[in-house]
Amino acid sequence: MGSEWKEVTLGEVANIDTGFPFKSKDYRSYGNMKVIRGKNISEGFIRWGNDAMYWDFDLNKLIQYHNHMGDIVIGMDGSKIGKNRAQLLSSDIPSLLAQRVCRVRALNEFSIQKFLWQIINSTPFENYIRLIQTGTSIPHISLKQISKFTFKLPPLTEQKAIAHILGTLDEKIELNRRMNATLEQMAQALFKSWFVDFDPVIDKALAAGNPIPEPLQKRAEKRKALGDKRKPLPENIQKLFPDAFEFCEELDKWVPKGWEGKTLDELVFLIGGGTPKTSINEYWNGNIPWFSVVDAPNDSDVFVIDTEKKITQLGVENSSTKILRKGTTIISARGTVGKCALVGTPMAMNQSCYGVQGKHGGSDFFVYYAIRENISNLQQRGHGSVFNTITRDTFKSIKLAYGNDSICNAFDGQAMTFFEKIKNNLFQNQGLTNIRNTLLPKLISGEIRIPEAKTILQEEANLDIAAEETTAYKH
């Protein structure tokens, strides 16, 4: 029974290590091994892109820092401490472990890796890390603190069964995450095609026999090479685009004929946030989500649908924060500048962020990508001696080519399908995560048994449990 299971610390049943203290000069844009750093660890997966690589002819000298499939890695500092943890997949191997990343490997005579992942990927573990973290500007934790986390350890057979049950939920959550990444890439590609590469205008100019400016000729050749694969836009949308280009002195580049240079400030209006007084309990722990930078989603998830802290209506009324409607873009503007999200459910936010909405109504998705496309420009134009900060004037300094409201609304109409699917997947993952977090402590305590858990997954998550695997991660 669960009540008889032994209470252990993580350090008693697993090897807990950190990585090699690489220097910046050790990293390359090429190499024979990827390096997992804190910035690579997201909420449940490893985020690759602009990877740090290490090159050495004798990697055996770093053999203890080689990662294995199934290893659990935990970010040991940063704003999302406690949330940034992942179990390595085959696609994450081969790789090396960097300093300030914790790696957990089960001692197989006591535990299995998949069960330990369920323990670490749980609300109690996250709450524990939040409680014991130190540091104000940059929260951090130590290996010793991580190793002292306590939990009940069932026999190996029970561990395997629990890991298998909850792993079914993890697989569905991961499938939805990957689907969202694909959908977001498709939406982003559409934005770049219309508003950065000007593909619809190139296509119409080629069809009309109009000249293509030299800077756009390579793109035009790529469009030509697509042949029949170059699917035309619906006729009503094609009509919105011109069939020629003109040089815009204001932007110092070629743009579609009739388009003009606009500053971000001319296209959007900014909404400030605020923080209710923390000393007044009646302002907090309500039902209104309150966004801060720790709540920013991964780029592929786009929407923020829940927040770590919540406030009351009284807190809204007695502070400078405001309720943002769904579809508003949020951008962090101080400290960690440039984190973006679309509001998926009405919420408030703190004063370190701006809410961004189009001045002409609608076009929420256009506004979102117009901001994301200019993140690096906003960051470069930020100022501040202690914290980098973007202000309202920063938005006046960034210009982009703008056609008209009809084109932006047409983009939103085309992108709507992608974004609705992304948001639906996020809400589904939220429900699956809640089921998982409910089942784990009940399974470990013995309150419910495996057959009952299977029934819950079938009835509440519409998931059938496949036959258990015969192997677990071993090292």
N, C-alpha and C positions, 0 to 999 in steps of 0.2 A: 504493500500500500504506500501511497505517496507520503503519508505521515511518518513512515518508517525510513524513508530515504535519507541518506546522510547529507548534512549540510556541509558544503566545501567552499573553498575560495577558488577563484579562477587559476591562481598560481599553483594550486595543489594538483590540478588535473591537466595543465597545459604548459608548454614552453612559451614564455612571453619575452620577446626580444624587440630591439629596435634596429635600424639600418646603419649603413656605412655613412660616415660624415663626409659626403662628397662636397667639393668646393665648386664654385660656379665655373671655374676654369676646366673642371673635369667633364662638363657637359658639352655635347655637340648636337647639331641638327641631324647628324647621321651617326651610326655606330652599330655595334653588334649586340647591344642589350638596351632595352627600354628601362627607365628608372621610375619606380613608383614613389612619388613625393606626396606630401599632404594635399597639394592642390589637385592631384589626380583622383582623390577619394571623394566620391559623392555619396548620396544617401542610398546605399544598397548596390552600387556598382562603381567600376573604375571608369573614369572619363578620360579618354585619350584624345589627343589633338595638340599640335605644337609640342610634341613629346620631347622630354630631355633624354638624350641617348648617351651611353657610355661606350667608349672604344678601348679595348685592351686585348693584346694578343694572348694574355694568360689570365683568363677569367677565374681559373681555379683558385687564385689567391683570394678571391672574394666569395668562395663557395658557400660560406655561412650566410651570405646575404642574397643567395639565389632563392626566388620564390617558387612555390609549388602550387599546382592547381588545388583549390580548396582552402588555401591559407586565408585566414581572416586578418584584415588590416584595418587599423583604426587611426584616424587623424588625431594627433595629440595637441593641436592648438588651432586657433581660429574661431571665427564667430559661430560656426556650426559644430562646435565641439560636442561630442556625444551623438550627433546625428550622422556624421561622416564616417561610415564603416561599410565594409564590403567583403564579400567572399570571392576569391579570385576564380575566374573561369579559364578555360583552355585558351581563350583569346587574349588573356592577360599574361600568358607565359610564352617565351621566357622573359623574365624581368628581374631587376635588382631592387632591393629595399633601401630607401634613403633614411637618414636620421630624422627623428621627430615623427616617425610613423611606427606604430606598434604592430607587431605580427604575433598572432596567436596560433599555435599548433597543438592539437590534442595529444596527450600521452595516451596512446591507444589502449593500454591496459586498464585505463580508468574511464575514458570517454571517447566519443567519436566526433569528428570534425563537424559534421552536419548538425549534430545536436548543439554543440557549442555555438554554432552560428545562430541558431534559434535563440539561445540565451543572450548573446551579444546584440542581436538585432531585435531587442525587446524594449518596451517602455521602462521596466525597472532598471535596466542597465543604463539607458539614456538618462534617466532621472538621477541615478547614482553619480554619473560623470558630471552632470550639471551641479550637483551638490558639492562635490569635492574639488572642482576646478579652482585654480588660483589665477591671479593676474587680472587687472582691470582693463587695460587697453587691448591686450591680446590674451584671452583666456588660454590656459594650458594645463596639462595633466602629466603625471609621470608614470613610468612602467610599474613602480611599486604601488601606486594608487590603483591602477587597473587590476593588478594581480590580487588585490584584497577584496574584490567584488565577490559577494557570497550568494549561493543559490543551492537548491536541493538537487542532488545528483541521483537519478534512478539507475537501475542496472543497465548494462549495455543493450540488452534486448528491448527494454522500454525506451531507451534513448533513440534507438533506431526507428522504432514505431512512431514516436513523437516527431522525430525529424522528418520522417516520410510524410506524415499527415500534414504538417505545417509547410513542408517543402512544396506540396501541391499548390498552396496559396502563393508561395514565393514565385513559383514558375508562372502563374497567371499574372501576377503583378509585374514580373520582368517582361512577359510578352506584351503587356499593355505599354510598358515604358518604351520598348523597342518600336512598337507601332507609333507611339507619339513622336519618337525621334524621326521616323520616316515621314510622318505627316508634316512635322514642322519644317523639315528640309524641303518638302514640296512647296509649302507656302512661301518659304524664304526664296526659293528659286523663282517662283512666280513674281514676287516683288522685284527681284533683281532683273529679271527679264524685261519687265515693263518700265521700271523707273531708274535703272542703272545702265543696263545694256541697250535699252530702247529697241528690243526685238520687234515689236509690232510695227514700229515706224520703219525699221530696216526692211522688213518683209514687204510693206506697202511700197517703199521706195524702189525695191528691186522689181516688183511687179509693174510699176509705172515707168521703169527705165530712168528714174531720177538718179543723179549722182550721189555717191556715198562719200562723205568726208574721209580723208586719209586716216584719222585716228580710229575710225569705225570700220575700216575696210576688212581687217582681220576677222572681226565679228561677223561681217556680212558674208565673208567666204565660208565661215562655219555654218551660217544659216543656209547658204546655197547647198553645201555638202549634205545637209540633212535630207534634201530631196522631198520625197513623199512623207517622210517622218516629221516634216515641219508642219504640224497641224495648225490650220488657220483658226483664229478666234471666231466666235459667233459674229455674224454680220453686224448686229447691233452694237457690239463692242468694237469691232474693227473701225466703224465709222467715227469713233471718238478720237482716233489717232490720225495725225497728219501723214502725208506720204513723202515728206522732205525734211531736211535739216537746215538750221541756220546757226551762225556763230553768235554766242551770247557773250558780250563784252564783260558783263557783270560777273559771270562765272568763269570766263576765260576758257570756254570749251564749246563744242558743238552740242546743240540740244534739238529736240524735235521742233519744227517750225511752229511758232505761236506760243511755245513754252517760255517761261521767264524765270529768272533767279529770285527765289524767295528765302527769307531767313526763317529758321524754325519759329522764331518769335511771331512772325506774321501768320504762321499756319496754325499755331496752337496757343492755348492759354494754360497757365500753370496754377495749380491749386496747392496751397501750403498745408502742412499738417501740424500736429501738436501733441503734447503729452499731458493728460490729466494729472493732477497732483497725486504722487504715489503715497502720500501720507494720509489720504482720505480713502478709506476702504470702500465707501459707497460708489466710488468711480471705477472700481476694478472688479474683475472676475464676473463680468456680465456675459451677454451673448452677442456682442458686437466685435467681430475680429478687428484687431489693431496691428497693422503691419509695421515691422521694422526690418532692417536689412537681413536679419537671421532667417526671415520667412521667404526670402527671394527664392524662386524655384530654379531648377536647371533650365537652360535655354530651351531644351527640347520639350519641356512641360508647359512652358509659356505662362499658364495661369497660376495665380495664387488663390486657393480655395479655402485655406484655413491658416490660422496664425497661432504662434506660441502663446501670446497674451491676448486677453479680451477685456473690453471695457463696457461700461453701462451707458444708457442714454443720458443719465445724469452727468457722467464723465464727458460725454460729447458736448453737452450744453454748457459746461463750466470749463471749457478749454478751447484752444484755437483749432483743434482737429475738426474735420468734416467727414461726413459719410460720402464715400466715392461710389458712383454708380458702376454697375457691371460694364466692362469694356474700356474703363479708364486705364491708361498706362501709368504705372508707377515707376519712377527711376530714383535710385538712391543718389543723393546729391552732396553728401558730406562724409568724409572718412573713406569708406569703401564706395567710391563713386562708380556709377554705371551699371549697377544691378537693376535689371528690368523685369517687369511682370505685368500681365494683364489681369485686371480685377475680375475674378470669376464669380464672386458673390459680394454684395455690398459690404464695405468695410471702411474703417478709418485708418489713419497712418500717423507716424510720428513726424517731428519737424525736420528730420534729416532727409526727407524725401519730398519729391514733387509728384502730384497727380497731373497727368497731361491729357488734355482732350482737344479735339479738333475745333477750330473756331467756327467752322461752318456746319457743325453737326455731323453725326455719322462718321464714316471712314475710320473707325477705331483701329482696324487692323493696319491700315496705311500709316496711321500715326505711330503705332507700335513699332513697325519696321523702319519708319523714318528716323525714330529715335535710336533703335538698335544699330542701324547702319552708320550712325554718327557717334557712337559711344566713344571711340578713340579720339575723335575731334573734341568732344565734350571734356574728356579727361585731360587732354593736352592743354585746353584753355582754362582748366580749373586753377584756383589759386588758394593761398592760405599757408601760413608759416608752420602750423602744427598739423592740421588736417586739410587734405585737398578738398576743395569745395567748388561746386558749380552754382552760379547764381542766375537770376533772370537775365542779366546782361550776357551771360555765356550763350544763351539761346539766340541772342541777337547777332552773334558773331559767326554763326554757321549758316551757310546758304546751300540750297539744293535746287535742282531743276523741277519746276512744278507746271503741270498742264492745266487741269481744271478740276472742279469738284466732281464732275460726272465720271471722269476716269478713276478717281480715288474711290468713289462709291461702287464703280464696276469691279474694281479690285476686291473690295470688301465682299461683294456678292460672290465672286469666284473663290475667295479664300474661306468663306464661311463654312463650307463642308469640312475642310481640314480642321479648323479651329473647334467646331462643335464636336467632332470625334475626339480631339485631344481632351477637351473638357470632360466629356462623358467618361473617357478612360480614367481621368484623374479622380472623378467621383467614385467610379467603380473600385479603383485602387484604394481609395480612402475607406470604403466599406470593407474590402478584403483585409486591409491592415487592422481595422477595428476587430474583425472576427478573429484574426490571428492573435492579437494582443489579449483578447478575451480567453481564447482556448489555451494558450501557453500556461498561464498560472494554474488553470483548472486541471490541466493534464499533469502538471508537475506535483500538484497537491494531492492528486488522486480523487478530486471532486467528481471528475468525469473520466471514463475509460475510453479506449481507442474506438470501439464500435459506436459509442455515442458521438464522438468527435466526427466520425465519418458521416453519420446521419446529419449533423449540423452543417457540414460542408455541402452536402447534397441539397439540403432544404434551403439554406440561407445564401449559399454562394453558387448553387447550381453546378457544383464540381463533383465529378466522380473520382474516386481514389483508385488509381491503378495498383497492380500488385507491387509489393515492396521489392526494392532492389536487394540484391544479395551481397553487395559490397558497399563499403563506406570509404571516404577519403582516408588514405593511410600515407605515412611518410617514412 
